[in-house]
Amino acid sequence: MAGEEGLKALFEERLPELKQWDFPEEAYRAYRADFEMLWHDAQACRDCRGRTECRALTPGYPIRLHVKGIQLYGEPAFAVSPCARELERRQQQLLQAAIRSARLRRSDLGQTFATFRVLASNRAAFRACLEYATSYRPGETDHGLIILGPVGTGKSHLASAILNHLRQRQVAGLLKVDVSELLNEMRNTVAEGQPAGSLLEAAKAAELLVLDDLGQEYQTEWARSVLGELINARYLDRRPLIVTTNLDLEALQRALGERVSSRLLGTSKVLVVEGADYRIEQHRLLQRRRGVGTPAANSASRSTTE
């Protein structure tokens, strides 16, 4: 580095963006160490090798001019701030954390509105779920959905699509819980003489909870008590809940009891998904796309085996 004289010309040659500020020579002398660090990190960013091999003094957080500080004090000001690669790394961490906290399985991640096969029998439910996801406001939306329909009609897909849409919007506190898993954990907790299970407590506190696959087999007094405790807690805290079930409304009311079902129905929009088994239809569509099961494919198969 040059001596004390000529620092202004030297730094402005190496960092042309400094010219717009026209700092005096004495400013470069007073803040020489800061300008040297600024130059070091500028070189590292120009020769960026990715976040894992970052050569900035603080990896991922290069030193930059602090524009507001300069404007406020009329002299050089510096700050560290995350670079684009660091912001991308953070975003990926948040995404993975959201997936883990929401208990989304790999199959759930592929269940989006874009991958849902819209049919005449499910179009109304699809539109209602899409509208719910796009209009959802964390901390403000306090109503939920009850998605009714026979087995395999795409109820869980629609519920997962809502969570995936909100996850992309970086809404925190999403959770999907299978009713059987919740009750199994509670049984194990009770058997071990422990207090309420962590899954139940997480389900009570989630920003948005999907309670998946509430079926006929849960119509016992104990199961009704557990589910009632959960639904009542969310009702009192005005936290939205999405329920998917193959029960009709009458059977759902019997399963939950009059008081709990009244609170659930009073804060939820009921959607009915009808039609043939959605998963079988999806499988058939996939087979057709692959050419499996088509007349041409079957003919080719016969000619190969004959």
C-alpha positions in Angstrom: 0.0 0.0 0.0 1.2 3.5 -0.8 2.3 6.0 1.9 0.1 8.6 3.5 0.1 10.8 0.4 -1.9 9.9 -2.6 -4.3 7.6 -0.8 -7.3 9.3 -2.3 -6.1 8.7 -5.9 -5.1 5.1 -5.1 -8.4 4.1 -3.5 -10.5 5.9 -6.1 -8.6 4.0 -8.8 -9.2 0.7 -7.2 -12.8 1.4 -6.1 -14.2 3.8 -8.7 -17.5 4.1 -6.8 -15.7 6.2 -4.2 -15.3 9.1 -6.7 -19.0 10.0 -6.3 -18.4 10.9 -2.6 -15.3 13.0 -3.2 -13.8 12.3 0.2 -10.9 14.6 1.0 -7.3 13.2 1.4 -7.4 13.5 5.2 -10.5 11.2 5.3 -8.6 8.5 3.5 -5.7 8.9 6.0 -8.1 8.8 9.0 -10.0 5.8 7.8 -7.2 4.1 5.9 -7.7 0.7 7.7 -11.4 0.7 6.9 -10.7 1.5 3.2 -8.2 -1.3 3.1 -10.7 -3.8 4.4 -13.3 -2.4 1.9 -10.8 -3.0 -0.9 -10.0 -6.5 0.4 -13.7 -7.6 0.5 -14.4 -6.0 -2.9 -11.6 -8.1 -4.4 -13.1 -11.2 -2.7 -16.6 -10.5 -4.1 -15.2 -9.9 -7.6 -13.6 -13.3 -7.5 -16.5 -14.9 -5.8 -16.0 -18.7 -5.2 -19.4 -19.3 -3.5 -20.5 -19.0 0.0 -18.5 -22.0 1.3 -15.2 -20.6 0.0 -15.9 -16.9 0.7 -12.7 -15.0 1.2 -14.3 -11.9 2.7 -13.0 -10.9 6.2 -16.3 -12.1 7.6 -17.5 -14.8 5.2 -20.8 -14.0 3.6 -20.8 -10.5 5.1 -18.5 -8.2 3.1 -17.7 -4.7 4.2 -19.5 -2.0 2.3 -20.0 1.7 2.3 -22.8 2.7 4.6 -24.6 5.2 2.4 -27.0 6.5 5.0 -24.2 7.0 7.5 -22.2 9.0 4.9 -25.2 11.2 4.1 -25.9 11.7 7.8 -22.4 12.5 9.0 -20.7 13.7 5.9 -17.7 11.4 6.3 -16.8 7.8 5.5 -19.0 5.2 7.1 -18.8 1.4 6.8 -21.0 -1.6 7.6 -21.1 -5.3 7.0 -24.2 -6.8 5.2 -25.1 -10.2 3.9 -24.2 -10.8 0.2 -26.6 -12.4 -2.3 -25.0 -15.9 -1.7 -25.4 -15.5 2.0 -29.0 -14.5 1.6 -29.6 -17.5 -0.7 -28.0 -19.8 2.0 -30.3 -18.3 4.6 -33.3 -18.9 2.4 -32.4 -22.5 1.9 -32.0 -22.9 5.7 -35.3 -21.4 6.3 -36.9 -23.6 3.7 -35.5 -26.8 5.2 -36.4 -25.6 8.7 -40.0 -24.9 7.5 -40.2 -28.4 5.9 -39.0 -30.0 9.2 -41.2 -28.0 11.4 -44.3 -28.6 9.2 -43.6 -32.3 9.3 -44.0 -32.4 5.6 -42.9 -35.7 4.0 -41.3 -35.9 0.6 -44.7 -36.9 -0.9 -46.3 -33.9 0.7 -43.7 -31.5 -1.0 -44.9 -32.6 -4.4 -48.6 -31.9 -3.6 -49.1 -28.4 -4.8 -51.9 -26.6 -6.6 -50.0 -27.0 -9.8 -49.8 -30.8 -9.5 -53.4 -31.2 -8.5 -55.6 -32.7 -11.2 -58.7 -30.6 -11.4 -61.9 -32.5 -12.3 -65.6 -31.4 -12.3 -66.0 -33.3 -9.0 -63.3 -31.4 -7.2 -63.1 -28.0 -9.0 -65.1 -26.1 -6.3 -63.0 -27.4 -3.5 -59.8 -26.7 -5.5 -60.8 -23.1 -6.0 -61.8 -22.6 -2.4 -58.5 -24.0 -1.1 -56.5 -21.8 -3.6 -58.4 -18.8 -2.5 -57.8 -19.7 1.2 -54.0 -20.0 0.6 -53.7 -16.8 -1.4 -55.7 -14.7 1.0 -54.3 -16.2 4.2 -52.8 -13.6 6.6 -50.6 -14.9 9.5 -52.0 -13.8 12.8 -55.2 -12.4 11.2 -56.9 -15.3 9.5 -58.9 -17.1 12.2 -61.2 -19.4 10.2 -60.3 -22.8 8.8 -61.5 -25.5 6.4 -63.2 -28.9 6.8 -62.5 -31.0 3.6 -64.9 -33.9 3.4 -64.9 -36.7 0.9 -64.5 -40.4 0.2 -61.1 -42.1 0.5 -58.6 -41.1 -2.3 -60.4 -38.0 -3.6 -57.5 -35.6 -3.1 -58.3 -34.1 0.3 -54.8 -34.5 1.7 -53.3 -33.2 -1.5 -55.4 -30.0 -1.3 -54.4 -29.5 2.4 -50.7 -30.0 1.6 -51.0 -27.6 -1.3 -52.2 -24.9 1.0 -49.2 -25.5 3.3 -46.7 -25.6 0.4 -48.1 -22.3 -0.9 -47.8 -20.7 2.5 -44.3 -22.1 2.9 -43.3 -20.5 -0.3 -44.6 -17.2 1.1 -42.4 -17.9 4.1 -45.2 -18.2 6.6 -43.8 -19.7 9.8 -45.5 -22.1 12.2 -47.1 -24.4 9.7 -47.8 -28.0 10.9 -49.4 -31.1 9.3 -50.4 -33.9 11.7 -51.8 -37.3 10.9 -54.5 -38.0 13.4 -53.3 -41.6 13.9 -49.8 -40.4 14.7 -51.1 -37.9 17.2 -53.2 -40.4 19.0 -50.4 -43.0 19.0 -48.0 -40.5 20.5 -50.6 -39.7 23.2 -51.1 -43.4 24.0 -47.4 -43.9 24.4 -47.1 -40.8 26.6 -50.0 -41.9 28.8 -48.5 -45.4 29.1 -45.2 -43.9 30.3 -46.9 -41.6 32.8 -45.6 -38.5 31.1 -47.4 -35.2 30.6 -49.0 -34.2 27.3 -47.0 -35.2 24.3 -44.8 -32.6 22.4 -46.7 -33.2 19.2 -50.0 -32.3 20.9 -48.5 -29.1 22.3 -47.0 -28.2 18.9 -50.4 -28.8 17.3 -52.0 -26.4 19.8 -49.5 -23.7 19.1 -49.0 -23.9 15.3 -49.9 -20.8 13.2 -51.9 -23.1 10.9 -52.6 -26.8 11.6 -53.7 -29.5 9.2 -55.3 -32.3 11.0 -55.2 -35.0 8.4 -57.4 -38.1 8.0 -59.9 -37.9 10.8 -61.7 -41.2 10.3 -64.4 -43.5 11.8 -61.9 -45.4 13.9 -61.3 -42.5 16.2 -64.8 -42.4 17.6 -63.8 -43.5 21.1 -64.3 -41.5 24.3 -60.5 -41.2 24.8 -59.8 -40.1 21.2 -62.7 -37.7 21.4 -61.2 -36.2 24.5 -57.7 -35.7 22.9 -59.1 -34.2 19.7 -61.5 -32.1 21.7 -58.7 -30.7 23.8 -56.7 -29.8 20.7 -59.7 -28.2 18.8 -60.9 -26.3 21.9 -57.4 -24.9 22.5 -57.1 -23.6 19.0 -60.6 -22.2 19.1 -59.9 -20.2 22.2 -56.6 -18.9 20.8 -58.4 -18.1 17.4 -55.9 -20.3 15.5 -57.1 -21.7 12.2 -57.4 -25.4 11.6 -57.8 -27.5 8.4 -59.4 -30.9 8.9 -59.5 -33.6 6.2 -61.9 -36.5 6.8 -63.7 -39.3 5.0 -66.7 -38.8 7.4 -69.8 -36.9 6.4 -70.9 -34.0 8.6 -73.2 -36.1 10.7 -70.6 -38.7 11.4 -68.0 -36.0 12.1 -70.3 -34.5 14.7 -70.7 -37.9 16.4 -67.0 -38.4 16.4 -66.1 -35.1 18.0 -69.2 -34.6 20.2 -71.7 -31.8 20.0 -69.7 -29.1 21.8 -66.4 -29.5 20.0 -68.0 -30.1 16.6 -70.1 -26.9 17.1 -67.0 -24.9 17.7 -65.2 -26.4 14.7 -68.1 -25.9 12.3 -68.6 -22.4 13.6 -65.1 -21.4 12.5 -64.7 -23.4 9.4 -65.8 -23.5 5.8 -67.0 -27.0 4.7 -65.8 -28.3 1.4 -66.9 -31.5 -0.2 -64.7 -33.4 -2.6 -66.5 -36.0 -4.6 -65.6 -38.4 -7.4 -63.6 -41.6 -8.0 -60.4 -42.5 -6.1 -58.1 -39.6 -7.0 -55.0 -41.6 -6.5 -56.1 -44.3 -8.9 -56.9 -41.7 -11.5 -53.5 -40.0 -11.0 -51.9 -43.4 -11.4 -53.8 -44.1 -14.6 -52.9 -40.7 -15.9 -49.2 -41.3 -15.2 -49.4 -44.7 -16.8 -50.9 -43.2 -20.0 -48.2 -40.6 -20.1 -45.6 -43.3 -20.0 -47.4 -45.3 -22.6 -48.3 -48.1 -20.2 -51.7 -49.7 -20.5 -52.5 -48.0 -23.8 -53.7 -50.1 -26.8 -50.4 -49.5 -28.6 -48.4 -50.4 -25.5 -50.5 -53.5 -24.9 -50.1 -54.6 -28.5 -46.4 -54.2 -28.3 -46.3 -56.2 -25.1 -48.2 -59.1 -26.7 -46.0 -59.1 -29.8 -42.9 -59.2 -27.6 -44.2 -62.2 -25.5 -45.7 -64.2 -28.3 
